[in-house]
């Protein structure tokens, strides 16, 4: 449809650029001096849109082809590593937290590389434990193997399970999940740890306590990552002395901010598990900053425990422990706060 109305001076046709003097046609917000200019502009616009559509279709087809190629390669990768014990352990953990095959493979490749590009990485991998032949005729155990039970639970010739009077019939499934959680903690796989804690299949306090006990067997418990310590603090039991408590042993990690949080959440400072109080654990670690913090937060410099279940090395005053480890700075701190060696 043509228009014949006054226009502002200098308005030009959007196709040919001629000045419009009064009569014009409109297409959207475009102005043209004739129907011919409008048709040429619209035809060029349609051609541009068609090219854009074709390019998008081509890009989508290429992306689908690449995706199909990558899926085929993933099938080859999984076939190549299916007997690698490292992949099978990742797979076992992933099964508990609901990971897909693609996520498990990506986890493996981020640690060990692409088996298709570097086949040599599989040469050092041993067959999965369940397929390994042991000359003695006994199955080879792995971290996940529950066969490391004490003799009281071993199979006897009668075919019946031998039990002692004190056997509490532990749940094998629960023990397996505790082992897996502990291994996740050692590997600092915080997201997977959190998934197991939130899943609730095993009490979170039990998981955290067992992971803590494993860390205490290490030569240096302070190697624990800060994220793992924070997670154990968040889900662990801070009420000591209790069987599943992580307090005061969490002091051994050497993280003053973690201990600050524990105290702020109600952990008792003058308490201990089998003689291990927060203060004397810090002294044994020769952790001056931790000792200073505990004393500032109200730790009794003369508090210690005695009794049948108390370890002899902890059944003495904190100042005696400081003298045993030979840390002059800690000795001076304790004496400033009124510590003595009297028992």
C-alpha positions as MATLAB code, in Angstrom:
seq = 'XXXXXXXXXXXXXXXXXXXXXXXXXXXXXXXXXXXXXXXXXXXXXXXXXXXXXXXXXXXXXXXXXXXXXXXXXXXXXXXXXXXXXXXXXXXXXXXXXXXXXXXXXXXXXXXXXXXXXXXXXXXXXXXXXXXXXXXXXXXXXXXXXXXXXXXXXXXXXXXXXXXXXXXXXXXXXXXXXXXXXXXXXXXXXXXXXXXXXXXXXXXXXXXXXXXXXXXXXXXXXXXXXXXXXXXXXXXXXXXXXXXXXXXXXXXXXXXXXXXXXXXXXXXXXXXXXXXXXXXXXXXXXXXXXXXXXXXXXXXXXXXXXXXXXXXXXXXXXXXXXXXXXXXXXXXXXXXXXXXXXXX';
ca = [
       0.000    0.000    0.000;
       1.344    3.455   -0.932;
       1.258    6.525    1.267;
       1.254   10.179    0.345;
       1.865   12.220    3.462;
       4.448   14.870    4.333;
       7.831   13.505    5.474;
      10.700   15.153    7.263;
      13.310   16.540    4.884;
      16.162   14.163    4.078;
      14.272   10.850    4.481;
      15.627    8.317    1.961;
      14.504    4.990    0.510;
      15.931    2.061    2.492;
      16.681    0.181   -0.740;
      18.023    2.625   -3.341;
      18.774    5.619   -1.144;
      16.714    8.144   -3.142;
      15.071   11.006   -1.291;
      11.396   10.559   -0.536;
       9.337   13.589   -1.498;
       5.890   12.532   -0.361;
       4.755    9.229   -1.871;
       6.304    6.074   -0.400;
       5.630    2.450    0.613;
       6.236    0.882    4.003;
       7.388   -2.591    5.055;
       7.665   -2.849    8.805;
       9.656    0.179    9.838;
      11.317    0.467    6.404;
      10.366    3.122    3.839;
      10.698    2.723    0.051;
      10.244    5.014   -2.936;
       8.477    2.308   -5.032;
       7.015   -1.180   -4.873;
      10.029   -2.408   -6.853;
      12.442   -1.256   -4.148;
      10.267   -2.858   -1.489;
      10.163   -6.204   -3.329;
      13.945   -6.220   -3.882;
      14.571   -5.476   -0.196;
      12.102   -8.133    0.956;
      13.553  -10.724   -1.433;
      17.079  -10.070   -0.122;
      15.824  -10.272    3.465;
      14.111  -13.613    2.770;
      17.283  -14.959    1.188;
      19.303  -13.895    4.238;
      16.861  -15.626    6.598;
      16.997  -18.769    4.448;
      20.804  -18.799    4.588;
      20.702  -18.357    8.367;
      18.261  -21.242    8.697;
      20.426  -23.497    6.508;
      23.549  -22.624    8.517;
      21.786  -23.427   11.785;
      20.603  -26.752   10.358;
      24.130  -27.546    9.205;
      25.643  -26.645   12.580;
      23.051  -28.782   14.371;
      23.790  -31.746   12.081;
      27.535  -31.335   12.713;
      26.995  -31.166   16.476;
      24.871  -34.337   16.392;
      27.548  -36.078   14.324;
      30.263  -35.060   16.787;
      28.089  -36.201   19.697;
      27.483  -39.580   18.052;
      31.212  -39.931   17.356;
      32.049  -39.078   20.973;
      29.483  -41.599   22.260;
      31.062  -44.279   20.074;
      34.504  -43.362   21.432;
      33.173  -43.516   25.011;
      31.968  -47.068   24.348;
      35.484  -47.929   23.169;
      37.049  -46.204   26.189;
      34.843  -48.068   28.683;
      35.612  -51.362   26.909;
      39.337  -50.572   27.192;
      39.283  -49.806   30.933;
      36.593  -52.182   32.183;
      39.235  -54.402   33.870;
      41.215  -51.481   35.293;
      40.763  -51.583   39.112;
      40.982  -47.795   39.232;
      37.912  -47.489   37.005;
      36.033  -50.181   38.911;
      36.586  -48.410   42.227;
      35.321  -45.141   40.690;
      32.335  -47.095   39.349;
      31.545  -48.609   42.760;
      31.579  -45.187   44.398;
      29.529  -43.683   41.582;
      26.852  -46.351   41.956;
      26.181  -45.134   45.494;
      25.758  -41.486   44.524;
      23.878  -41.991   41.251;
      26.525  -41.003   38.701;
      26.025  -41.716   34.996;
      28.477  -43.734   32.892;
      29.597  -40.517   31.174;
      30.348  -38.878   34.530;
      32.290  -41.928   35.736;
      34.341  -41.995   32.536;
      35.011  -38.249   32.756;
      36.189  -38.722   36.368;
      38.564  -41.510   35.285;
      39.955  -39.493   32.357;
      40.481  -36.384   34.499;
      42.744  -38.457   36.758;
      44.509  -40.871   34.423;
      44.049  -39.561   30.876;
      42.335  -40.794   27.697;
      42.915  -44.546   27.144;
      42.393  -44.111   23.372;
      45.133  -41.499   23.093;
      47.445  -43.142   25.617;
      46.943  -46.929   25.663;
      50.133  -47.344   27.719;
      48.358  -46.066   30.842;
      46.539  -49.402   31.027;
      49.715  -51.483   30.916;
      50.418  -50.883   34.595;
      46.833  -51.610   35.613;
      46.274  -55.013   37.208;
      43.125  -57.071   36.631;
      40.214  -56.264   38.897;
      40.663  -58.029   42.266;
      37.713  -60.357   41.770;
      39.406  -61.751   38.630;
      42.921  -62.037   40.048;
      44.233  -65.534   40.668;
      46.092  -65.980   43.949;
      48.247  -69.110   44.244;
      47.078  -69.764   47.789;
      43.522  -70.207   46.548;
      42.293  -67.326   48.683;
      40.640  -64.268   47.119;
      42.790  -61.161   46.877;
      41.324  -58.330   48.920;
      40.919  -54.701   47.963;
      39.813  -51.622   49.873;
      36.199  -52.560   49.169;
      36.580  -56.233   50.085;
      34.745  -57.149   53.293;
      36.588  -60.456   53.608;
      39.080  -58.979   56.096;
      36.812  -59.949   58.979;
      38.335  -61.167   62.265;
      38.805  -64.918   62.781;
      35.641  -65.058   64.869;
      33.625  -64.451   61.687;
      35.636  -66.749   59.379;
      33.997  -69.709   57.638;
      34.624  -73.037   59.408;
      34.577  -76.545   57.982;
      31.047  -77.220   59.159;
      29.811  -74.536   56.746;
      28.436  -72.422   59.600;
      29.653  -68.962   60.503;
      31.664  -69.070   63.702;
      30.606  -66.337   66.156;
      31.807  -65.244   69.529;
      29.569  -64.457   72.493;
      30.212  -60.747   72.008;
      29.536  -60.661   68.241;
      27.133  -57.790   67.396;
      26.395  -59.063   63.864;
      27.605  -55.951   61.986;
      25.726  -55.090   58.833;
      28.022  -55.891   55.834;
      26.297  -53.284   53.659;
      26.850  -50.607   56.304;
      30.497  -51.604   56.772;
      31.004  -51.397   53.020;
      29.543  -47.880   52.853;
      31.716  -46.798   55.790;
      34.788  -48.026   53.910;
      33.756  -46.210   50.751;
      33.028  -42.975   52.646;
      36.430  -43.159   54.335;
      38.132  -43.590   50.974;
      36.211  -40.603   49.606;
      37.423  -38.559   52.576;
      41.034  -39.590   51.977;
      40.671  -38.572   48.305;
      38.975  -35.259   49.308;
      35.963  -36.070   47.088;
      33.738  -33.685   49.024;
      30.729  -33.724   46.671;
      30.495  -37.522   46.831;
      30.948  -37.443   50.610;
      28.100  -34.955   50.916;
      25.870  -37.122   48.724;
      26.424  -40.132   51.009;
      25.845  -38.041   54.147;
      22.578  -36.648   52.784;
      21.457  -40.041   51.470;
      20.995  -41.276   55.052;
      21.585  -44.972   54.307;
      24.173  -44.902   57.113;
      24.056  -42.496   60.063;
      26.136  -39.432   59.152;
      27.681  -39.377   62.640;
      28.899  -42.964   62.170;
      30.431  -42.125   58.764;
      32.222  -39.039   60.104;
      33.466  -40.844   63.222;
      34.968  -43.719   61.228;
      36.637  -41.348   58.760;
      38.063  -39.433   61.733;
      39.442  -42.620   63.293;
      41.182  -43.466   60.015;
      42.804  -40.019   59.827;
      44.105  -40.400   63.385;
      46.089  -43.475   62.268;
      48.033  -41.358   59.769;
      51.497  -40.070   60.720;
      50.240  -36.502   60.212;
      46.441  -36.051   60.535;
      46.798  -32.399   59.484;
      47.121  -33.471   55.823;
      43.306  -33.622   55.746;
      41.862  -31.016   53.365;
      40.021  -28.080   54.884;
      36.817  -28.939   52.952;
      36.787  -32.481   54.387;
      37.351  -31.170   57.920;
      34.531  -28.659   57.486;
      32.188  -31.408   56.265;
      33.059  -33.697   59.194;
      32.435  -30.781   61.539;
      29.062  -30.022   59.909;
      27.727  -33.596   60.039;
      29.714  -35.086   62.949;
      28.774  -35.512   66.598;
      30.450  -32.880   68.805;
      29.158  -34.265   72.094;
      32.008  -36.044   73.900;
      32.576  -38.513   75.320;
      30.301  -40.534   73.013;
      31.025  -43.520   70.810;
      30.416  -41.677   67.521;
      31.904  -38.318   68.546;
      34.486  -36.509   66.380;
      35.322  -34.149   69.238;
      37.941  -33.487   70.528;
      39.950  -35.529   67.989;
      39.184  -32.963   65.263;
      41.729  -30.742   67.046;
      44.424  -32.995   65.524;
      43.720  -31.504   62.098;
      45.442  -28.318   63.262;
      42.782  -25.975   61.854;
      42.033  -23.249   64.373;
      38.995  -21.945   62.467;
      37.426  -25.432   62.497;
      37.981  -25.688   66.269;
      36.530  -22.183   66.695;
      33.378  -23.300   64.874;
      33.150  -26.471   66.984;
      33.359  -24.458   70.207;
      30.824  -21.936   68.891;
      28.446  -24.838   68.200;
      28.614  -26.032   71.795;
      31.553  -28.448   71.920;
      32.802  -28.698   75.513;
      36.397  -27.575   75.927;
      37.267  -29.410   79.166;
      36.295  -32.916   78.122;
      38.043  -35.911   76.616;
      37.771  -39.338   75.016;
      39.963  -41.862   76.840;
      42.079  -39.031   78.198;
      42.452  -37.155   74.921;
      41.341  -33.612   75.711;
      41.455  -30.758   73.184;
      44.366  -29.148   75.030;
      46.619  -32.166   75.410;
      45.951  -33.226   71.787;
      47.146  -29.803   70.662;
      50.196  -30.094   72.921;
      51.055  -33.527   71.499;
      50.841  -31.984   68.019;
      53.147  -29.154   69.204;
      50.562  -26.760   67.778;
      51.288  -23.454   69.517;
      48.463  -21.550   67.810;
      45.930  -24.211   68.774;
      47.127  -24.252   72.403;
      46.865  -20.468   72.510;
      43.332  -20.563   71.099;
      42.132  -23.223   73.541;
      43.545  -21.384   76.534;
      41.897  -18.166   75.355;
      38.576  -20.002   74.981;
      38.729  -21.271   78.565;
      40.621  -24.573   78.511;
      41.714  -25.561   82.039;
      45.553  -25.813   81.923;
      45.471  -28.367   84.753;
      42.622  -30.585   83.509;
      43.394  -34.216   82.713;
      41.639  -37.553   83.045;
      42.548  -40.759   84.842;
      40.999  -44.189   84.866;
      41.179  -47.687   83.463;
      40.437  -46.677   79.863;
      42.711  -43.617   79.778;
      45.968  -43.954   77.824;
      48.944  -43.600   80.146;
      50.508  -40.876   77.998;
      47.437  -38.681   78.550;
      46.841  -39.476   82.237;
      49.138  -36.627   83.328;
      48.734  -32.824   83.569;
      49.075  -30.832   80.314;
      52.302  -29.198   81.551;
      53.913  -32.636   81.950;
      52.952  -33.485   78.343;
      54.463  -30.164   77.178;
      57.714  -30.995   79.016;
      57.712  -34.458   77.421;
      57.441  -33.039   73.886;
      59.975  -30.351   74.794;
      58.213  -27.288   73.391;
      59.399  -24.281   75.385;
      56.827  -21.898   73.886;
      53.921  -24.147   74.893;
      55.422  -24.613   78.370;
      55.593  -20.842   78.793;
      51.980  -20.430   77.596;
      50.712  -23.017   80.069;
      52.643  -21.506   82.952;
      51.265  -18.052   82.107;
      47.788  -19.515   82.560;
      48.623  -21.147   85.918;
      49.532  -24.689   84.830;
      51.388  -26.961   87.222;
      52.762  -30.499   87.207;
      50.869  -31.554   90.338;
      48.829  -34.712   89.899;
];
